[in-house]
C-alpha cells in the first residue's frame, strides 16, 4: 500500500490534512523547532491533536550534517513522541559519523533516510546496506532544494522506479518527495512506492509557503488508493457510474532511439523506432473533470521509455509485448494495441503490430 505523507507547518494545517485522509502527518521546518526548542514549536500540539490516530513524522531532512547536532535533534523528536523521522543524509566525510550517532534511536522510532537526487551517484555503494545494519526503516529520494525544484527534473519515472526497487530489495520501505504534483502520482504508483510525500501540491497555487487548501489535499488523497499498490479507477469512497463503456487514449508517432535487432550489425548502436499505441480504458465518470477519472497518456510514454532504457532487445515483437504488458498492469486498461516500427531498415517503416487484452500478458513484473 502506498501511504500519503502530508507536510504541514502548524496545527491548523495538520487538522486539514487529517480530515482529508493523510496517512502520516509530516511536520517540518519551524514547526519541529529546527532552529530552537522542539517544545517551543507547534509539534507537541500537533501530536496532542492527532492523539495516536495517525502517525506523526518529524521532517529533519535539511539538518546540517553535524553528528552532535543531528544526535541532539533526533533525540528531541523521539522524546516528543513522533513515530517517524525523515533525516537527510548527504554523501561526504561526515555521513558514517551521522549514521552512527543516530543508530541507537532506530529501536524507538522509524528512521527514514532522505537521499538527494542531485547527489544520487555520489552515495557509497554500500550505503543502503549500512542503513539496514543501523536499523533504519526506509530510504526515500528527494531534492536538495526546497524552492520548486522538482524530483522529475533530475530523474525519470523509471529511474525513480529503479530506486524504489533497489531499496525494497534491501528490505527497506521507500518513497519519494520533491515538489511532486497530482499528475506525478499515477506515473509513480506504477512502481509501487511505500509512500509519497507532498507539500506544495497541498497548497494554494502550488506555492510551498502558501496555506494548505482542503480541496487540494482532497485531490491528492483521491489519487492515492487506500489499500492498493497502484492506481485504481476511483477512490474507495466514490461510486463508479455503471454502463459507461470505454474510452481510448493514444500516443502517435512517438520516435525514440532504441537498441534493438537480432543481426550482429544491429548490436552496439541505436536505431530510430516509431511507436503508435492505443489503449481502451474503462470510463468511471460521465464527465471526466478530475485526474482520478482518467488514465494519462504519460502511462504509455513512461512505459516505452522504461523498457527501452533496459538495454538491447532482440525482436520488435518482444518489445511490443513488454510495452503491452506494462500498460495492461493499470487496472483501468482492458485492451491495448501496440505498433512498433523500425525506421531505418526499409523504404518506410517495418515492424509489428499486436493487440492484447487483460489477462493475455505475463505482466510488467517479468521485465521490471
Secondary structure, 3 states (H helix, E strand, C coil): CCEEEEEECCHHHHHHHHHCCCCEEEEEHHHHCCCCCHHHCCHHHHHHHHCCCCEEEEEECCCCCCHHHHHHHHHHHHHHCCCEEEEECCCCCCHHHHHHHHHHHHHCCEEEEEEEHHHHHHCCCCHHHHHHHCCCCEEEEECCCCCCCCHHHCCCHHHHHHHHHHHHHCCCEEEECCCCCHHHHHHHHCCCCCEEEECHHHEHHHCCCCCECHHHHHHHHHHCCCCCCCCCCCCCCCCCCCCCCEEEEEEEEEEEEECECCCHHHCCCCEEEEEEEEEEEECCCCCCCCHHHCCCCHHHHHHHHHHHCCCCECCHHHHHHHHHHHHHCCCCEEEEEEEEEECCCCCCCEEEEEEEECCCCCCHHHCC
